[in-house]
Amino acid sequence: MQENDRDLLPEGLGDRLVQQAWASQTVRRAAHDVLASHGYARVETPVLEFEKALASRMAGVQVRRMFRFVDPVSMRMLALRSDITAQVARIAATGLAEAARPLRLSYSGQVVTIKGDGLDPARERLQLGAELVGADSTEAVAEIVELAIETLRAAGATGVSVDFTLPDLVDTLSAGALPLPAQNIEAVRQMLDAKDAGGLVDAGGGAYLPLLYAVGPFDSAIERLAAFDANGAQGGGVLSGRIAALKAIAARVGGKARLTLDPSERHGFEYQSWFGFTIYADGIPGSMGRGGTYAILGQTGRNPEPATGFSLYPDPLIEMVAAASGEERRLFLPLGHDRDVAARQRAIGWSTVAALSDADDARALGCTYRLENGEAVAL
Ligand SMILES: N[C@@H](Cc1c[nH]c[nH+]1)C(=O)O
């Protein structure tokens, strides 16, 4: 590293300066108020843990995206957290294993990955969310999707839309009504992800073609999925059950957000089981977060536990809130001001900036008011 590199930050990492830090605090507080009001108690987790603890409790957690290094103290492999859901799962399976179910927990904190997500170069992001442990029913999903929408709105987003998916659909159908040779399953999944009809047929997944077309606004897409089901792809009734569940969830959340369906979308749903969703907001490119149902492995000898949850990644929203924020009401306190009056002004919501010397300039320090004779006078 050269001397003039001293103050550079590594790629994908950055500070939040005043406006952004204020917006981040505002967004977090608004979100946590909503989560707490719905009975989700907050937990806090460490930024690094044993790699195994982060990766082994849920199927599909990707270790290769995590920063890892050997702990000089324990000589074991540690990893920086890339997804707080895995840590909440650990808490549910250990410290809170005996707590009553369903267990409602919420969290927020910074997470890091070695590489950014898709086109987004950021390697550190704020993650904020809730996990409902002990249930993955239609009721549980409806609660979580509604909560995700309300949280995102409270955080300042408008025009929220939600895209539903069925992450384990191919596994379920291929084990039942639409059998696939084991060696073709991964290729079929990939072609469905890529929305590649020709590739899907080549991979031996021709029977799955209708899934590529059951995509779009929820009401019409679910009818196409139902038609596919009626044509004999029932999967032993599994698909019919899923369709009924999706309709029930949509009926409950439909008034609160635009709904779409993409039944075979799996990208970003590494550990989710029967249900997954992605959430979007107007004016923000890319998604704001996602969630779904999953299973938490318990301590040895205990059964896996069903769970449902969501995570938001509010960084783009924080930028928007920061850009839109008006001027703060900052009150300049000249040298020798009445300290009791100043305390009363703070108690009614002012931020005060006290002069340290005669040279301090109220305007240059961002103040819009000045305390004069016990009153806030506009500058
Ligand atoms: N933690 C998951 C979303 C999720 C939370 N709970 C269940 N799924 C993610 O960030 O992709």
The ligand as a Tripos MOL2 file, in Angstrom:
@<TRIPOS>MOLECULE
LIG
   11    11     1     0     0
SMALL
NO_CHARGES

@<TRIPOS>ATOM
      1 N1        -32.4030  -13.5950    5.0110 N.3       1 LIG1
      2 C1        -32.9700  -13.8590    3.7000 C.3       1 LIG1
      3 C2        -34.4330  -13.5190    3.6440 C.3       1 LIG1
      4 C3        -35.2010  -14.2780    4.6630 C.ar      1 LIG1
      5 C4        -35.4450  -13.9540    5.9600 C.ar      1 LIG1
      6 N2        -36.1660  -14.9780    6.4740 N.ar      1 LIG1
      7 C5        -36.3520  -15.8740    5.5510 C.ar      1 LIG1
      8 N3        -35.7790  -15.4630    4.4580 N.ar      1 LIG1
      9 C6        -32.2180  -13.0160    2.6700 C.2       1 LIG1
     10 O1        -31.6770  -11.9940    3.0270 O.co2     1 LIG1
     11 O2        -32.2160  -13.3520    1.5050 O.co2     1 LIG1
@<TRIPOS>BOND
     1     1     2 1
     2     2     3 1
     3     2     9 1
     4     3     4 1
     5     4     5 ar
     6     4     8 ar
     7     5     6 ar
     8     6     7 ar
     9     7     8 ar
    10     9    10 2
    11     9    11 1
@<TRIPOS>SUBSTRUCTURE
     1 LIG1         1 GROUP 0 **** ****
